[in-house]
Amino acid sequence: MKNKIYYQSFIFILLIVSGSNGLYAQWPQWRGINRDGISTEENLMKEWPASGPKRLWVANSIGDGFSSAIGNGNAVFTTGRIDSLEYITAIDLNGKVLWQKAFGRAHNGEWPESRCTPALYKDKLYAFSCFGDLACLDSKTGSILWKFNNNEKFGAVASPVYSFCESPLVVDDKVILTAAGKQTTLVALNYLTGETIWKSESLNDTCDYVSPLIIEYKDKKMIFAGTRKFYFAADLNTGKIFFKTNSLSGILPTPVNKTSVYCNDGSMGKLFSYNPEKNDFSFTWCDSVPGSYMGGAVTVGDKIFGSNRNASIGLTCVDINTGKLVFSNTAIKESSIIATKDRLYTYDGYNGKVSLLKLTGSNVEIVGSFRVSIGTGPYLAHMSIAKGMLFVRHGKTLIAYDITQS
C-alpha cells in the first residue's frame, strides 16, 4: 500500500514538473521565460497544413500596440492603447475577455501604440506605459495594487522620439526598471509594494528602446541593460554598476547562454561575454552580418538565427563560437523570430507572413506558412507560445492558433 502511495505521489509530481517545464510551459514575460525567444513546450506540430494551423479565436478589443501576449495555464495578457490610455486585457484560453483595466497614460507623439509586454510573477502583473507609468495589478481581477510614474519618482528621462519603451523584468522578488536620468540609471523595487530596494548610480544618460536581461554565473546574478549611449551590467542584489560600454548598440540584446549576450545594431553583430576572473564583460567576436532592428535573434544549439533588412540576405545563421556566417536564406525576409528546440517561427514585419522552419543543419526548410489577414498597421509584435497555442498580434488584434501535435 505504501509503495502504491509513493508511486502515485511520484507520478503526480512528475506531471506537475512536465506540465510547467515541458508539455505546457509558460510564457510569462517579454520573449519568454529567459527573454531569449525560446519555448520549451513539447508535442507541437512539426509541419503545418497548407492553410496553416487552425485559428482558434480572435480578440479585437485589446487596443492598439506592439505588445506580445504572455500566458500561464489559465489566461493570456497583453497591453494596448485605447484613446489616451494604455490598458491590460486578460483573455481566457477560449478567447473570452475576462477583464480590461487602464494602467497608465499613453504616448501622444510619434508611434503612439503601446509597446510594453507585461510580466507575470506570482499572480501579479507588471506593466509600463509609454508615458512612464509603472503599475502592479492582480492578475485574477485586474485591480491595481500599486502604481507610480518613472519620471516623477526617479527623474527618468525618456527617449525623445519613442518615449518609454521597456518591458519590466521581475526576478527574485524584485521589479527591475531602467530609470535613466540625473538621479539614477537602474532601480529595483519590492514586487509587493513598489518600494525602492536600491538605486544605481547615474550614468547621466536617457532611457532607450531596451529591456533588461538577467545574466548568471554560478551563484552570481547580473542585470544587463541599456540606455541611449551605454550598455551596462549591474549586480542584482546591490545595483552596483561594474561594467559599461558605449561600443555596443542594438535595441534588442539576446541572451545566447547564461553568460553571453548577442547584439546586432543593423550593420553588424557582436557577442559579449562575462569574464568571472575580471568580473567584467568583453567582446568575444564581431561579425559582419547586418540584422533586424526589431526582430531580435534566437540561439538553437551552437547557431544564432536572425534576419536581415536586406532582402537579398534574409534569414541568417551565425556560428556561436566564431561569429562566422554559416548560411543565409532569402525565402525569409526581415522578421521577428522565436524558436523551440528544433523549429523556428518567423513573423515577417512587412507582409505578416508567419513561417515554420525546420532546421536541417546546413540550412532551413519551410514546413508551413500563412499570412495574417486581419488587423491593421505594421507587423512588429513578437509572437509567443503558451499552452500549445501560437499567439500572433497585429495592431488591435490578437489571434490564437492551435499548434499542438494531434
N, C-alpha and C positions, 0 to 999 in steps of 0.2 A: 504493500500500500504506500509506504513512504517513497519507494522508488518511483511509483507512478506519479505521486505528487511532485517529486523533484523533476521528473521528465516533463510534466505539464508546465511547471514553472519555467523550465529551461526553454521550452517552445514558445511560451508567452513572451519571455524576454527577447528571444531571437526575433520574433515578429515585430516587437517594438523597435529593435535596432534596425532591422531591414527596412521597416516602414519609414524610419526617419532618415536613413542614410543611403538607401539603395533604390528600392522599388518606387517609392513616392517621396523623394527628397523635397525639401522646401526650397523656396527661392525668396529669402527674407529681406533682401536689400538690393541696392544697385549692383547689377551684374552678378548676382548670386551669392552664395554663402561666403566665398572668399574674394569676391569682387574681381574675379578672373574670367567671367563669362562661361564657366564650366558647370554643367549639370551632371550630377551623379545618378540620376534616375536610370532605371533599367526597364526592360520589357517595352522599349519604344520601337516604332516601326523602322525597319532597315531600308525600306523603299516606300514611296508614296504612289497611289494610283495616278493615272494620267491627269485627273481633275484636281489632284491634291488631296490632303487629308480632309476628313469630314468636318464641316463647320458646325460647332455645337450651339453657339449663341453669339449675339452681337449686343453690346451696350453702347447706346448713343447719347447718354445724358451725363457723361463724365467731365465735360468741359474740354477746352482746347489745350493741347500741350504735347510735350515730347517725353513725358514720364513713362517709364516702364511699369508693368504690373508686377507686384510682388504677391506671394501667396504662401499660405500654410495649408493644413488639411481641411479647412472649413470655408475659406473665403480668399478673395484676391482684393488688392487695394491699389489705387493709383490716384494721382493728382491731376487737376485740370483747372483752367481759368474759365470762370463764368462772370461776365461783366467785369467788375473791378476787383474781384476777389478770387483767391485760389481755394479750391475745395479738395478734400479727400473723399473718395467714393469707395464704399465697401460693397462687394458683389459676391453672392454665394456661387457655388460651383455649377449652378444651373442657369446663371446669368441674371438672377433677380437682385435688384439693388436693395441692400439691407439698410444702409443709411448713407447720408451725404452731409458733410459738415464743412463750412468755411473755416479755414485755419489761419489765413493771412492775406495781406494785401498784394495785389498783382503789380507787375511792372507795366508802366504806361508808355514806354518808349519803343524802340526798335525790337522786334522779336518779343512780343508781349506774352507768348504762350508759357505755361508753367513748364519747368524743367526738372524739378526735384523728384527723384524716385524716393518714396518714403522708406523708412527702415522699420522692421517689425522685430521687437525684442521683448520677451517675457510679457506677452499680451498687450504691449503698448506700441503705439505708432509714433514716429518722429518725422516731421515734415518741415521743410524750409522754403518759404515763398521767395519769389524773385525780389520782393521789396525788403527782405531781410527778417521776416517774422518766423521764428522757430517755435513750433508747438509740439506738445506731447498729448496724445489722445488715447483714450481707452479703445482698443481695437474691437470690442464687442458692441459698444454703444455709440462711439463717436464723440463722447464727452471730452472736452478739453480739460486736461489735468493741470497743465501749466503752459505758460507762453511768455515770450519776450521778443524784443526787436534787437537784432545783432548790432546795428549802428548805435542805437540809444544806450544799450548796456555796455558795449565794449569799444565803441568808436570805430567799428569796422567800416572800411571804405570799399564800396562795390566796384565792379568793373564798369568803366564809363559807358560801355556800349550795351552789355548784356545784363547789367546789374548783378545780383547774387545768383550764382548758378552752381549749386552744390547739393549733393545727396548726403545727409548726415551719416556718420559712422558711429555705431554703438557697439562697444566691446568692454567686457569686464565691468559692467555696470556704469560705464562712462559714455556720455554722448560727446563725440569729438566734432568740433566745428572750427572752420577757419574764420578768424575774426581780424584779419589783417588791417592794420592801421597804426596810429602812433602809440596806442596803449599796449597792444599785444599782437600776436600773429595767429596763435592757436590756443583754443581753450578746451578744457574738459569739464563736463557738467555731471552732476548726480542725475542718474536716469529717472529717479523717482520724483525729485523736487525741482530740478533745473538749477540748483545752487552750484556755484563755481567751486570746483575741486582744485584746479590750478589754472594759471595763465602763463603762457610762454613769454619770453622776451619779444620785443617788437623788432621786425626786420625793416620797418619803415617802408612798407610796400602796400599794395592794394590786393583785394581778392581777385581771383580769376576763375576761369571755367574748369575747375579741377576739384575732384572729390578725393578725400584722404584714403589711404590704404593702411593695412597692418602688415608689417614685415617681422618675422620671428627668427631668432637664432637661439636654439636650446630654450632656456627659460627667460630670455630677454625679448620683450615685445616693443617694437618701434613703430611710430607713425610716419609714413612717407606722404608728404603733402606738397602743395604748390601754391605760389602767389603769382602775381603778374611777372615778376622778374626772377624769382627763385624757385628751385625745388629744394626741399629741406627734410631732415629727419629729426624727430624728437622722441624722447623716452616716454612711453605710455604712462608710467607711474608718476613722473615728476614734471613733464612738459619741457624739460631741458633740451634745447636745440643743440645737437652735437655735430651737425653737418649742414652745409648749404652750398649750392652751386648755381651759377647763372649761365652755365654752358649746356643746360638740358632744357628742352622745351617739348611741347606737345600737350594737348589738353586732356588726354585720356591715357595716363600711365597704366600699364597692365602688369600685375604680378605674374611672373613665369614660374617661380617656385617660392619657397618660403623666405629666401634671402635676396632675390633679384627682381628688378623691375625693368620692363621694356617700354620705351617711349619712342614715338615717331612724330615729328613735327610737320609732316607732309613732304619733306625733302629727303630725310634720312632717319634711320632708326638707331637707337643706342641701348645697349644692355648695361644696367647699372647694378652693381652687386655690393653687398655688405661684407666688409673685412673685419672679422672679430678681433684680430690681433691689434688693429689700429683703432677699433671702434669707429669706423669711418666707412664711407661708400666710395667706390671708384668705378671708372668705366672698364668694362670687360672687353667690349668691342663696339665699333661703329659700322653700320652697313651703309650702302648707297641706294637703298630701296625706298622710294617715296611711299608714303602711306596715306591713310584717311584721317582727316581731322576729327571726324565724329564717330567712325565705325569701330575703332579700337582693334584689338588683336586677341587671339586666344593661343594657348600653348597645349598641344597634344603630343605626348611623348617628348621627343627631342626636336620638335619643329614648332616654330612660331608662325601662325597664319594671320595675315592681314589683307587689306585690299588697297587698291591704288586709285587715285583720282584720274590717272591717265588710263583711258580706255584701252590703249594698246598694251597695257601691262596686266590690269585686272587683279585677280586674286594672287597673292604672293605667299611663298613658303620660304622661311629663313631657318637655317641650321642654328640651334640654340648655342652650340659650342663654338662656332666660328663666325657667325654673322653673315655667312655667305648665302646668296640666293640659291635655293635648291631648284625651284621651278616657279613659273607664273602661269596663269590660265585666264585668257581673255574672255571666256564664257561668263565669268562672274565680274561684274563692274564694281564700283565703289559701294560698299555695303557695310552694315553693322553685322557682327559675327558673334555667335555663341556656339557651344560645342558640347558633345558628350565624349565618351572615351574613344569612339570610332566614327563619329559623324560630325560634320559642320553644318550649321544652319545660317544662311545668309539672307539679308533683307536689303534689297537694292534701294539706295537713297534717292534715286531719280525716278524709277518707274514702279516701285512697290513689288517687285518680283521676289518671292520667297523661294529659296532653293535648299534642298537637302543634298549634301555632298558626301560621298563615300571616299575614305582615304585609301588610296591604292599603293602608297609608298613612294612612287615616282611622280604621282600627280593626284588629281581628284576626279571622280566621276559623278556627274549629276544623276541622282536616282529619284528625283521628284522635284516638281516646282509648280507654283501657281502665282497669280498676281492678285494683290489686294485691290478689289474694285470698289470698295466703299470707304467713306471718309474723305477728308479734304486736306490740302496743304502738303508740305514736304514729308517724306518718309524717314524721319530722323529718330524716332523712338527705337530703343533696343528691345528685342524680343526677350521673352523669359519662358521657362518651363517649370511647371508645378502640377503635381497630381495627374501626370500623364497627359497634360494639355499644353499646347503651344499658344502663348498669348502674343498677339500682334496688335500694335497701336498705330492708328493713322488719324492724327488730329483729334477730333472729338469722339472717335470711335475706338472701342476695344473689342477685339474678336478672339474667340477661343476656338481652337481646333483640337480634335481628338487625334493624338499621335501614338496611342498605345497599340502594341502588337496584339492582334486577336489570336 
